[in-house]
Amino acid sequence: MKASVGIALFTLAFALPAAAASKAEVEKMFRTWIDRDLWPAAKKTGVTEKTFRAAMEGVTLNWDLPDLVPPGSKPKKGQAQSQAEFSSPGAYFSEKRLQGLAGTGRSLAKTHASTLRKIEQKFGVPGEIVVAVWGRESGFGSAKIPYSAVEVLATKAFMSTRKDLFRKELIAALHIVDGGDRTMAQLKGSWAGALGQPQFMPTSYLQYAVDFDGDGVRDIWGSVPDSLASIANYLAKKGWQAGRSWGYEVSIPDGVSCAQEGPDLAKPISAWAATGIKRISGKGFSGGEAKASGMMLVPAGTHGPEFIVTPNFYVLKEYNNSDLYALFLGNLADRIAYGGGAFQGPWGDVGKMLRSDVLAMQKALVAKGYDVGKVDGLPGYKTRRSLGDWQAKSGLAPTCYPDASLKSKLR
């Protein structure tokens, strides 16, 4: 029995640093922070004292949230890059999940066809794109969003790795309550503080949420019209170009370098087509699209599907800054609208390298004068095209993607 107590005390001593305060002490610090730090900041932005006191009364810290850094403790170190693998891009595209979302999405697109037509007329964003975002973000509104947004945001604003960001979002949440769109009890969000069916952060809600059903409230929790129109308004304000696709899966001939991708290397789609790039579907590019700009995208280099994307692809990335996320939305939207399926180009067996290996390649490329973007052990488009350019100049067939065979060659 004594041994068990000793082990427990030993474990506790290492779980909480010596300088860390007890939970009760941290809760007291939290209440002091609310009065001395948060209230003056909220008041300065126009939050009324009545709303502030009502919202913050009784709020306690949620100790179950991730990435918390209580006073006196240090952030947990992430897994060492030398031990971490980056995943194959293909793992992101679960066919079972995409088929399920597409089936439900087609059904709901029919149910809400009239609303979606009005939304496209007003905002210029196609219904299938709006429905795809809706499905990806909250399972078409079916996902449980059980947390008090104020509690989550207050906890993260007080003791997380990104306190300034969450303090700004917390104050924005107080403005939502102050404006009458939500009561404190109604203001529910995810564990990250994202709100409602579109999963807007509070600052995005204030900027982009729309009352589309005309009841005087911007209700992205219970109103499908408001939720869908808010998604469309967000994309429109971020620059969605009406009448254009998000992009096309293509085949790139062997003689055309994969080291030409990126939003900064855009050119008319007709110019890409002139090099022999063709749509994988066999269809041509419409006249309007051919004259407009497009960009090469090869998320797995020559080891996966290849694309010509439009500026709208990068608008989708405004929702979540990930090429794979935007491709997921584009593919899901095409399935909903046209009954399409998986990308035809197979995802190769790549992505099993250690991040430290990719990091070493990035540093070697930087030393040779290349711009690889963020040197983080992850192969973004600047790393991919720099690698492809180096391969070509070194007499290697460009693949534009890291693999184990290149570790000894690129030093």
Helices and strands as residue ranges (DSSP letters): H 2-15, H 23-33, I 34-38, H 39-44, H 49-56, G 81-83, G 89-92, H 95-111, H 113-123, H 127-138, E 147-148, H 149-158, H 163-179, E 188-189, H 202-208, H 224-237, E 247-251, G 263-265, E 267-268, H 269-274, E 278-279, H 287-291, E 293-297, G 301-303, E 306-309, H 311-316, H 323-338, H 355-367, H 381-393, G 404-406
